[in-house]
Amino acid sequence: MAQTADVTVVIPHRDTPDWLLTSVALWQAQNTLPFVLVIDTASTTLPTDLALTKLRQNPGVEVSRLNVGATEHASDSICHAMDYAFSRCPTTYLLATHVDVHPKRRDLVSYLMSLCDEKTPVVGWEMSPRGPGPDGDFTGHTSDGYPGHCCILFHMPTMDRIGAGWSIRRSANVYGSARGRDPLVKGWPDTETCLGNLFMQHGIQPLYLGRETNHATQETKYWTHARSRTILGETPRHRSAIDRARARAARWTGSGIEAKPAFLTTTQRSIESCPYRSSLGGKKFGCGLLRTQLNTDNPNHFEVSRKTCQTCRREPKRPAEGDLTFAIWYEILVKGTAMTKSPTVTDKGHAHTMVRISAQKILKMLPAAASDDLLSKLLPPN
């Protein structure tokens, strides 16, 4: 796929799996043939692990994971991802974007490609204003002329010729910018600082179709940018943007992506393996119940309960082979996989043992027969 693609679409990512799936769907619906390169920068949650596993099954997507540790600058991990992308890119053109940028036109990439060549090797949008200005911080001129990377296309043979790179350390050592955050200029240096300095050094004038804005969702005729989703979380303006993006992706692809994936809901998702019920003191209890539960408030863990009703003493029923409950049941009750258990408690005659298991362990331990079924149940279709 990478060898026959027209353009490489690069999406750095960290722990926003539902946004990532929507973003990939929108870019793959372009009227070009894109090779989508997802570069994860040390995500830690189970929903992200599941989403990345799903994307690896997509022949038009390549997933790379950079387990970046502590960095000197908040943007260092994205710079590392973009340096990797520039090295990995197998196509003449590379489009850099974010998970919170949603194209409105299916011909957006082909339109940018029509404007980009060796004479005009950079086409996109200018970085948002930085530095103190007449209306306060982020209204100055420090970033004038520097590229943004919410939606920007590069002619890679030219990037190779000038030794293009993104490193903030390199920018500090070669061009004298700050290594960390500049105490006098908020938001500076940023991810694109080194690249902009290189363009100026080599006399490259990007073709800017507009300028990015700060602290708001930006709407252009080409795209929506729900800025700062990874940093701020999903605020009301972000929810509005992603809802519209999912609806657009559903229209463009004819898929069910418009509905938020079940494993990403904000409520707990339970799978109960035992159909028996008994009443005790007016309350219903699971009888011989093995239950699995994913709580997205702490999405690194499954919580698994083995409950035996003290009234009828039924033993846990074996779940259907191939589902998530079976995978955990098999490991805990058959293989005796070592896990951290909470103390057994009794509530009105109902014994309850809670087992907590890390996301990494559950992904590694899934029987092969259960893995595909699990992904098909918990993840949306391509």
Phi and psi in degrees as a GROMACS rama.xvg file:
@    title "Ramachandran Plot"
@    xaxis  label "Phi"
@    yaxis  label "Psi"
@TYPE xy
-61.5808  -34.5963  ALA-2
-73.4036  -22.3793  GLN-3
-104.792  -0.430256  THR-4
-74.0921  156.121  ALA-5
-85.9616  -31.0935  ASP-6
-153.314  148.403  VAL-7
-100.558  122.412  THR-8
-100.711  118.602  VAL-9
-105.202  126.347  VAL-10
-126.917  98.3413  ILE-11
-67.6007  152.37  PRO-12
-153.693  147.083  HIS-13
-152.634  111.111  ARG-14
53.2056  40.4512  ASP-15
-130.746  63.579  THR-16
-63.4976  -37.6105  PRO-17
-67.1299  -38.5323  ASP-18
-65.8207  -38.5263  TRP-19
-63.2936  -46.3623  LEU-20
-61.0997  -39.82  LEU-21
-67.2941  -42.7676  THR-22
-60.6751  -47.1073  SER-23
-60.3462  -42.7654  VAL-24
-60.3862  -41.7276  ALA-25
-66.9093  -43.5304  LEU-26
-71.3223  -33.0528  TRP-27
-72.618  -15.4088  GLN-28
-87.3858  3.41435  ALA-29
-65.2132  158.621  GLN-30
-82.9494  5.38095  ASN-31
-94.7314  -176.407  THR-32
-110.755  92.5781  LEU-33
-87.9237  146.841  PRO-34
-103.862  113.423  PHE-35
-92.2575  121.529  VAL-36
-111.078  107.128  LEU-37
-94.7674  125.699  VAL-38
-119.301  106.439  ILE-39
-84.3193  133.121  ASP-40
-110.628  69.027  THR-41
71.9795  44.7069  ALA-42
-65.6535  155.862  SER-43
-129.452  -3.75642  THR-44
-99.3823  153.544  THR-45
-61.4521  -44.5487  LEU-46
-54.9739  -37.4396  PRO-47
-65.3757  -43.268  THR-48
-57.2066  -43.2321  ASP-49
-67.3307  -42.2031  LEU-50
-64.1539  -43.0939  ALA-51
-66.4906  -36.4548  LEU-52
-63.253  -41.3501  THR-53
-62.1506  -44.3204  LYS-54
-65.7533  -30.6768  LEU-55
-64.4212  -20.6902  ARG-56
-82.7916  -7.78933  GLN-57
-87.94  117.464  ASN-58
-63.7104  -17.2235  PRO-59
-94.5302  6.53647  GLY-60
-126.885  138.91  VAL-61
-119.927  132.7  GLU-62
-112.788  126.048  VAL-63
-121.793  144.052  SER-64
-121.956  122.976  ARG-65
-105.681  111.587  LEU-66
-83.8062  69.5939  ASN-67
-74.4868  129.897  VAL-68
-87.6097  -150.789  GLY-69
-64.4391  139.854  ALA-70
-126.155  161.359  THR-71
-77.5751  -27.9778  GLU-72
-127.359  143.788  HIS-73
-61.4385  -26.9856  ALA-74
-93.3204  1.03879  SER-75
-58.423  -41.851  ASP-76
-64.5578  -36.1378  SER-77
-69.4145  -38.9147  ILE-78
-60.2981  -42.6302  CYS-79
-60.3875  -42.6284  HIS-80
-62.668  -42.3412  ALA-81
-72.2528  -34.0268  MET-82
-63.331  -40.5928  ASP-83
-63.1748  -42.2168  TYR-84
-62.0381  -42.5384  ALA-85
-62.6624  -35.3784  PHE-86
-74.5877  -38.4476  SER-87
-79.2417  -26.103  ARG-88
-50.1805  119.846  CYS-89
-96.026  2.2044  PRO-90
-116.066  166.878  THR-91
-68.5795  -31.0527  THR-92
-118.168  146.75  TYR-93
-131.853  127.831  LEU-94
-105.219  121.786  LEU-95
-97.4964  133.05  ALA-96
-150.317  -177.297  THR-97
-123.522  165.933  HIS-98
-69.4814  -20.423  VAL-99
-96.7512  16.5151  ASP-100
-110.487  123.574  VAL-101
-121.742  112.325  HIS-102
-63.5829  142.606  PRO-103
-99.6447  -18.8361  LYS-104
-117.477  137.69  ARG-105
-78.1904  -11.093  ARG-106
-104.768  17.5784  ASP-107
-61.3147  -48.2121  LEU-108
-65.6895  -44.028  VAL-109
-64.7095  -34.2391  SER-110
-64.8502  -45.4682  TYR-111
-63.2344  -37.9874  LEU-112
-65.0373  -32.2028  MET-113
-67.9992  -19.1253  SER-114
-98.5305  -8.44955  LEU-115
-111.789  128.182  CYS-116
-156.981  -167.273  ASP-117
-65.4944  -24.4625  GLU-118
-83.4599  -30.5474  LYS-119
-127.709  79.6267  THR-120
-83.7941  -2.68679  PRO-121
-136.345  122.465  VAL-122
-134.754  126.36  VAL-123
170.128  -134.327  GLY-124
-124.35  144.151  TRP-125
-75.3285  149.688  GLU-126
-59.0222  146.807  MET-127
-62.9075  156.106  SER-128
-59.8903  141.289  PRO-129
-133.284  155.834  ARG-130
92.0649  161.977  GLY-131
-67.7687  139.553  PRO-132
-142.962  -169.362  GLY-133
-63.3713  -22.7448  PRO-134
-112.369  23.1041  ASP-135
104.727  -169.619  GLY-136
-62.5662  154.225  ASP-137
63.9297  28.3125  PHE-138
-130.429  10.0789  THR-139
-89.8928  -161.939  GLY-140
-117.196  11.1663  HIS-141
-58.1652  -37.9213  THR-142
-95.4184  7.08824  SER-143
-55.7003  130.908  ASP-144
88.8721  -13.0957  GLY-145
-84.4773  144.612  TYR-146
-76.2344  145.719  PRO-147
-87.9787  176.505  GLY-148
-137.351  32.4178  HIS-149
-74.6982  -33.5181  CYS-150
-161.236  94.6175  CYS-151
-146.483  137.279  ILE-152
-108.582  137.638  LEU-153
-120.892  141.386  PHE-154
-89.2965  105.868  HIS-155
-68.5531  -32.8593  MET-156
-58.1279  -36.5886  PRO-157
-70.4217  -39.3092  THR-158
-61.7029  -39.0616  MET-159
-65.4332  -39.5177  ASP-160
-62.4344  -36.3027  ARG-161
-94.498  1.88374  ILE-162
65.3639  44.0822  GLY-163
-61.4066  142.967  ALA-164
-159.311  169.719  GLY-165
-118.835  -3.66321  TRP-166
-62.2014  125.777  SER-167
-69.812  -33.7026  ILE-168
-61.9359  -44.4842  ARG-169
-61.2286  -42.1418  ARG-170
-62.5266  -38.666  SER-171
-66.9704  -43.8984  ALA-172
-74.9793  -32.4911  ASN-173
-95.9487  -39.2482  VAL-174
-112.817  -2.20426  TYR-175
81.3139  12.2466  GLY-176
-75.8119  166.545  SER-177
-67.3579  148.581  ALA-178
-79.7858  -40.7133  ARG-179
-100.874  -157.186  GLY-180
-70.5987  134.861  ARG-181
-69.4247  123.34  ASP-182
-66.5422  -18.83  PRO-183
-101.6  -14.9548  LEU-184
-128.98  104.348  VAL-185
-66.0109  137.657  LYS-186
75.9085  19.1224  GLY-187
-139.14  140.436  TRP-188
-69.632  167.593  PRO-189
-130.736  -175.374  ASP-190
-51.7482  -38.7232  THR-191
-94.9079  3.75275  GLU-192
-60.173  -48.8887  THR-193
-61.4252  -43.7969  CYS-194
-61.5981  -44.0621  LEU-195
-62.3003  -39.3133  GLY-196
-62.8754  -39.7521  ASN-197
-64.5568  -40.9881  LEU-198
-60.0598  -44.5358  PHE-199
-64.6699  -39.5435  MET-200
-62.1034  -37.6116  GLN-201
-97.4296  8.59921  HIS-202
69.9372  27.2909  GLY-203
-91.031  123.659  ILE-204
-106.938  104.654  GLN-205
-62.2944  152.566  PRO-206
-91.2417  107.138  LEU-207
-96.8235  128.809  TYR-208
-92.5142  -1.66076  LEU-209
166.276  -170.657  GLY-210
-131.301  140.141  ARG-211
-68.8905  156.461  GLU-212
-114.499  172.138  THR-213
-110.638  150.044  ASN-214
60.012  26.2771  HIS-215
-158.742  165.198  ALA-216
-81.3475  121.469  THR-217
-98.617  130.164  GLN-218
-112.327  125.049  GLU-219
-123.729  175.542  THR-220
-73.7718  -8.74063  LYS-221
-100.624  -36.3511  TYR-222
-158.587  165.897  TRP-223
-112.307  133.584  THR-224
-120.797  103.302  HIS-225
-85.0313  76.7515  ALA-226
-54.9018  142.192  ARG-227
69.5517  31.8147  SER-228
-60.9695  -44.9748  ARG-229
-65.7571  -35.4536  THR-230
-80.0268  -45.1638  ILE-231
-90.6821  -15.1914  LEU-232
83.6113  -169.727  GLY-233
-96.5827  88.8581  GLU-234
-78.7601  172.24  THR-235
-54.7289  -39.8143  PRO-236
-68.2627  -31.5179  ARG-237
-70.4246  -41.6267  HIS-238
-61.692  -40.063  ARG-239
-61.3759  -42.6887  SER-240
-66.5985  -44.1565  ALA-241
-71.2068  -32.5762  ILE-242
-62.7024  -43.4201  ASP-243
-67.3346  -36.5235  ARG-244
-67.3086  -40.4553  ALA-245
-63.4807  -41.6511  ARG-246
-62.299  -40.4293  ALA-247
-66.0277  -43.1883  ARG-248
-61.6861  -38.1401  ALA-249
-63.526  -41.1191  ALA-250
-66.698  -43.5093  ARG-251
-71.2745  -34.3397  TRP-252
-105.682  -16.4468  THR-253
69.5802  21.283  GLY-254
-102.109  178.62  SER-255
-92.4978  23.7106  GLY-256
-70.021  -13.0535  ILE-257
-62.5503  -31.9548  GLU-258
-80.527  135.042  ALA-259
-64.8893  133.773  LYS-260
-54.697  142.571  PRO-261
-59.5707  -35.1556  ALA-262
-78.4952  0.0683631  PHE-263
-111.327  7.95706  LEU-264
-69.2102  159.82  THR-265
-84.6465  -6.46083  THR-266
-100.289  167.224  THR-267
-74.6405  141.022  GLN-268
-111.483  120.473  ARG-269
-114.686  144.175  SER-270
-122.885  118.99  ILE-271
-105.701  130.604  GLU-272
-97.4922  -14.3255  SER-273
-113.73  126.15  CYS-274
-82.2082  -10.8968  PRO-275
-68.3926  145.546  TYR-276
-136.333  147.364  ARG-277
-140.324  153.764  SER-278
-107.489  137.019  SER-279
-143.384  115.643  LEU-280
63.9396  31.5215  GLY-281
83.1174  -2.16118  GLY-282
-112.295  148.173  LYS-283
-94.223  137.568  LYS-284
-124.873  149.811  PHE-285
-71.9797  128.805  GLY-286
-102.984  118.138  CYS-287
62.7178  41.6031  GLY-288
-95.9181  130.584  LEU-289
-110.953  120.067  LEU-290
-122.786  138.603  ARG-291
-114.487  145.345  THR-292
-146.429  131.643  GLN-293
-110.349  118.497  LEU-294
-104.318  112.921  ASN-295
-75.2611  -5.9113  THR-296
-69.9268  -23.8562  ASP-297
-139.182  69.3278  ASN-298
-73.6714  3.25759  PRO-299
-80.1276  -6.05466  ASN-300
-130.833  140.201  HIS-301
-90.6325  146.575  PHE-302
-113.317  124.431  GLU-303
-118.658  126.029  VAL-304
-114.24  132.357  SER-305
-109.966  113.479  ARG-306
-117.134  132.302  LYS-307
-122.531  120.072  THR-308
-65.9446  129.012  CYS-309
-77.7833  -7.37493  GLN-310
-86.3646  -51.4134  THR-311
-101.933  -14.2226  CYS-312
61.4861  25.485  ARG-313
-66.789  144.728  ARG-314
-82.9741  156.908  GLU-315
-57.8779  135.787  PRO-316
-84.3936  140.078  LYS-317
-66.0797  125.735  ARG-318
-68.8816  165.845  PRO-319
-66.1214  133.345  ALA-320
-66.6403  135.983  GLU-321
107.087  -7.52671  GLY-322
-105.533  174.414  ASP-323
-62.4946  -41.5212  LEU-324
-59.7915  -41.0138  THR-325
-62.4208  -42.7146  PHE-326
-57.8975  -44.7888  ALA-327
-74.8402  -40.9383  ILE-328
-56.5839  -44.3641  TRP-329
-61.0787  -43.7473  TYR-330
-70.6704  -43.0316  GLU-331
-78.2665  -48.8356  ILE-332
-93.5623  -23.3069  LEU-333
-101.636  -53.2227  VAL-334
-86.2492  -18.1538  LYS-335
68.3193  35.9123  GLY-336
-56.0325  132.636  THR-337
-71.321  124.648  ALA-338
-142.973  164.444  MET-339
-79.3991  123.284  THR-340
-112.801  141.937  LYS-341
-84.6907  160.941  SER-342
-59.686  144.691  PRO-343
-69.33  132.618  THR-344
-122.615  152.993  VAL-345
-119.488  126.019  THR-346
-125.201  102.85  ASP-347
55.1077  47.3284  LYS-348
83.1976  10.0368  GLY-349
-114.227  109.887  HIS-350
-78.3635  142.007  ALA-351
-145.799  121.472  HIS-352
-118.537  125.194  THR-353
-102.612  133.836  MET-354
-119.455  130.06  VAL-355
-113.171  133.748  ARG-356
-137.061  140.746  ILE-357
-73.8262  155.166  SER-358
-61.1137  -40.8675  ALA-359
-62.0293  -39.8627  GLN-360
-69.1011  -40.677  LYS-361
-66.0444  -36.7622  ILE-362
-68.4327  -35.9403  LEU-363
-74.1121  -31.6067  LYS-364
-90.6165  -9.13514  MET-365
-58.4018  125.525  LEU-366
-59.0341  146.944  PRO-367
-56.1305  -35.9156  ALA-368
-65.9825  -25.2071  ALA-369
-92.8868  -22.6366  ALA-370
-60.655  -51.3888  SER-371
-64.3818  -39.7419  ASP-372
-66.1031  -39.4785  ASP-373
-59.9365  -48.571  LEU-374
-64.4297  -38.5934  LEU-375
-67.6121  -27.6561  SER-376
-83.3642  -35.7602  LYS-377
-96.911  -13.7513  LEU-378
-116.985  150.245  LEU-379
-74.1526  163.732  PRO-380
-69.5868  163.753  PRO-381
